[in-house]
Amino acid sequence: MKHDWTREEILDIYNKPLMELLYEAATVHREFHDPNTVQVSTLLSIKTGGCPEDCGYCPQAARYHTDIEGNDLMGVQQVKAQALRAKASGSSRVCMGAAWRNVKDGEEFDQVLEMVRTINKLDMEVCCTLGMITENQAQRLAEAGLYAYNHNLDTSEDYYKDVISTRAFQDRLDTIGNVRKTNVTVCSGGIIGMGEKIEDRAGMLVALATLDPQPESVPINALVAVEGTPMEDIEPISIWEMVRMVATTRIVMPQTQVRLSAGRTQMSREGQAMCFFAGANSIFAGDKLLTTPNPDVNEDMEMFKLLGLNPQAPFVKKSQPETVEAAESRHLPKGEKPKWSRPGHTIPRNEEAKAKAKA
């Protein structure tokens, strides 16, 4: 595996003639993956809205005025029922997302740990995206049976400061580092179409591909512009940009699951088929991705049938983790209060959206 990728090398790949790029990506994909198998995952928002961060793309930020209806943390049985429905519809993985800046020890985190135990016992892969976490919190999630932790880099380090001002790029890397001290796999990717340059897309891939080991999963999202957010007026990217990003990701991270994530409602079946050919081997099913629209699961299954694709079984890439019950846990809460950074700069469009929300 190559871990010393440069931005220039990745740009050379991204800008290849499309047919050459697709051929190379498809060749790499077939070397490491079954080209006719795609994992179906379900993304579940277990706590929606009220986030204190100022991410320019996110409708869950409390400072912006969007139509998102917030909800408190879901109950364990409610989550179990959702997981069972997802399993019945073909999903082998459930990713639970909570609109938190970072995890705090206490009753709510204990409740999330019980959700992880419950879903792992259903023989499904469990992924969580809960914000920044400490090493001890990562160990507690691992004990509960967590399969993967998602913490996206979002974009390049250079462009990051134009998207988010309430945390630093290094905080993202530090959280990934804490997850790497456990047996939990890493899921980390980003969003394209936020006004960044192609060089920033390459920069994000450099940050991911130079990690050792590389992330087991890399979601590639297309921005879904939501009214009320700072990025509400950005035009959608073309399908060709998405195909190029998927193909480039596949080439520089051959063994990674490349996850075709947000933005699929704006893609035709033909466009999605090209993404699968280019190396995408995972989708998120269900009518929503946390808060943004997503194709209906029946539509996805019809597309799979047309393309001859099969849903991936759970635990194909890595064996199922064992679940340690709460009473037998060796990692107890420490009541930590880590000082995650607050860079302090301002982003004009984020401030404008905040002022508009107040008005």
N, C-alpha and C positions, 0 to 999 in steps of 0.2 A: 504494500500500500504506500502511496506517495503522500507525504505529510508536509512537504515544503513548497506547496503551490504558491505562485506569485500572482498578483493581480494581472500582470501582462499576459501570463500563460493562460489564465482563465478567460481573459478578453479575447485572446486568439481563438479559443474554442468557441465561445459564444458567437463570434462574428463570422464563423465559417459559412460557406454556402450551405443553405438549409439542407439540401439532400445529403451532403457529406456529413453534416452534423447529425442528422437523423440516423444515417447508416452507422456511424461510429457509436452513438449512444445505444442503439438497438443491439449492436454487437456486444458491447459491454454488459448490457442488461441480461442478455441470454447466457452470458458466461457465469453470472452470479445468481440469477433468479429464474423462476419459471415465468415465461412471458405471458402465459395464459391464466395466471393466478393474480388476483388483486384482493388485498385485504379490505374488508368493509368494517369501518369503525363508527361508533356513535358518540357524538359530543354532547354532553349533558351539562347545562348550567345549573349547578347546585346552589349558587348564591349569585343573584343578578343585581347589577347596578350599585351605585353608591361608592364607586372606587375613587380614592383620593388622588390618583395619578392624573396626568394631563396628556396622555397619549393622543396625538392628533387624529388618529384613525378610529378611536374607540367610542361607541355610543354609551358605554357603561361608566364613563367618567362623570362624577357627580357635578363637576363644574360646567358641563355642557347641557343644553336643553334639547333632549331627543324624546322620541315617543316610547322609549324603553320603559317597561314596567318593572320596577325592582321587586325582589323577593328575598326574604330571609333564608337562611340555610335550610335546605330540604331535610326531611327526616330519613332515617336509614331505610325504613320499609318502603317509603316512596321511591327512593333511589333503586332499591331492589326490584320493584315492580317495573320501573323503566328499563332496567338492565335485562330483565326477563323478556320484555317486549322486543328489545333490540336483538337479543339472541335468537328469538323466534323468527325475526325478519332477515337473519343472515349475518348479523354483526358478530365478530369474534373479539372485539375490543371496545371497552367503554372508557372514554376520557371525561373526567369530571373537572369542570372549571368553576372557580370561585373568584369573584371580583374583589380580590384583596391585593394590597401592595406587597405584603409579606405575611407569612404564617406567624401566628401568635399562639403560644402554648395556652391551653385552656379547654373549656367544654366543647367549643366548636371544632377545634382541631381533633379532639378525642372522637367526636362524632364522625369526622371525615375518615379517621383511621378505621372506625367500625364499618363505614361504607366500603373501604378498600377490602377489609376482611370478608365482608359479605359477598362482594362481586367476585373476588378470587375463588371463593368456594363454589361459585356457579361455573367454574372452569372457563372463565373469560379473562383476557388480558385486561389489566386495570392501569390506566394512565391518569395522572392528576396534573392540573396546571393551577397553582395556588399563589403564584407570586414568588418572591425571594424566600429561600429557606436556609436554615443553618445545617451544619453537619449532623447534629443530634436529631433534628427534625427529619432529615433525610433517612437516618438510621431507623427512626420509629416507623416511617412509611414503608421502608424495606421489610421490617419485621412483620408488618401487617399483611404483606403480600403484594406490594406495589410492583408492577412490571415495568412501568416507564414513567418518567417525569418530564413534562413539557415546560420549556422555558425558552421562548423564541428570542433570537437576537434582534429581530424585526428588520434591520437594515445594516448598512456598513457602519463602522465606528465613526467615520467622517460625517455621515448624514444623520446619525442618531440624534445629534444635538438640535436638529431642525424638526424633529418629530416629538421628542420627549424632553422635558426639563426637570422632572421630579425624581429622576434616578439616573445613574450613569451606566454607560456601556459595560464598565468593569463589574458592576453589580450582577449583570447577567452572567458573565463569565465565572464570577465567584460562586454563584448558585449552581451552575453546571459542575464546577469543581467539587462542591459539597456532595452533589448526587454521585459523582464518580468515585467517592470514597465508600460507596455501598455497592450492592449487586443490582441496583436498579438501572435500567437502560436510559439513555438520554434521547429526548425528542426535542430538536431545536431547529428552527428555520426562520422564515420571515415573510414579509409582504412586499410585493412589487406593485408599482403603479401609484406610489405616494408622492410623485414628483421628483424622485431620485434620478440620477444619471445611470447609464449602463455600468459605468465604473463603480458605482455604489453597489450594484447587484453583484459584480465580481468581488468587491470588497467584502460583502457579507459571506460569500462562498469561501473566500480565503480564510476568514475567521473560523468558519465551521470545519473546512477541510484540513486545516493545519492543527486541529485538536487531535490528540493521540490518546485513546482511540477516537476515531471520527464518530459523530452521533449515529446511533442505530436508526434513527428516524429523522427526516428533514421535511417538514411541511412547507410547501410553496403555495402561498396565498396570493390571490389578486385582490387589490383593494376593493371593498364594497363601500362606496361613498354613502354615508348616512347623513341625512339632513340634521343640522344642528351641531355637527362636528366640524372642526377646522378644515377638514378635507372634503366637505360636502360637495364642492364644485369641481372636483378633479374628474376628468373624463376617464372612462374605463380603458384599460390597456387592450391591445389587440391579442387575438389568440396566438399570433406568431411570436409575440414576446413571451407568452406563457410557455409555448412549446420549446423555444430556445432556452428558457430558464430551466425547465425540467430536464432537457437533454444535457445541458451543461452540468447540472447537479449530478446527474447519473454518471457522467464520465469522471468527474473529480472525486466522487464518493461512491465507488462501485458497489459496495456491499450494503449500503444504506437503503432503508425503505424510503422512497421518495413519495411523499403524501400530497396528492392533488386536493387542495383544501378549499378555502373560501373563494368565491367567484364562479363556481361551476354553473350557477343559474344563467350566467351571461355567455356560456359556452355551448355550442351545438354538440350533438353527439359525435359528429365528425371531428370537431376540435378536440373533444375529450379522447377520442380514439387515437389521435395523433400524439396526445400526451402519454397515453399508455404505451404506444409504440416507442416513444422517446425515453421511456424508463419509469414512468409513474406506476407504482404498484400498490397504491392504497387510496381510498376515498373515504370521506365522512358521509354517512347516510343520515336520513331524518330530515324533517321539514325546516330545521334551524341549525345553524352553527353558532352556538351560544345565543346570539341575538339577531344574526343576519340570515336571510333566506337561503334555502338549500333545496336541491331537487328532491322530490318525493321518492321514498325507498322503492316503491313499485316501478317508478320510471327507471331507477338505477338497475333493478333486476331485469327489466326488459332490455336495457342497453347491454347488460352482461350477456343475455341470451343471444342478442344480435351479433355480438362480437366474439362469442364463444369463450367468454371469460368465466372463471370459477372463483367463488369466494375463498379466501385463504383461511385455513383452520387456525385456531389459537395455538400459540407456543411452538410455531414452526421454526422460528429463528433462535429461540432461547427457551429453555425448559421452564415449566411453571414454578414460580417461587412458592415456598412453604409459608403458611400463615401462622404466626405466633399470636396467641390470644393475649388480650390486654393484661390479664393477671399474671402471665408468664414473661412479660416483656423485660428485657435486660436494659433497655434504654428508657429511662424515666424522664419526664419533662423537667427542664432546668429553669423554666421561667426566664429564658434569655431575652435580652433587649438589645439586639445587635444594631449598630449604627450604620444602616444602609445610607448611602450618600444622597444628598440633595444638591445638585450642581448649582442651582441658584440663578442661572441665566433665564431670560424670557424668550419666548417664541412669538413673534407678532401675531401670526394667524391664530395661535392658541389663545392669546390674550383677547383677540377680537371676538372669538367664539364665546369665551367666558363672559365678556361684557354684553354680548348679544343675549346670552341666556339670562343674565340679571335683568336686562331690560324687558 
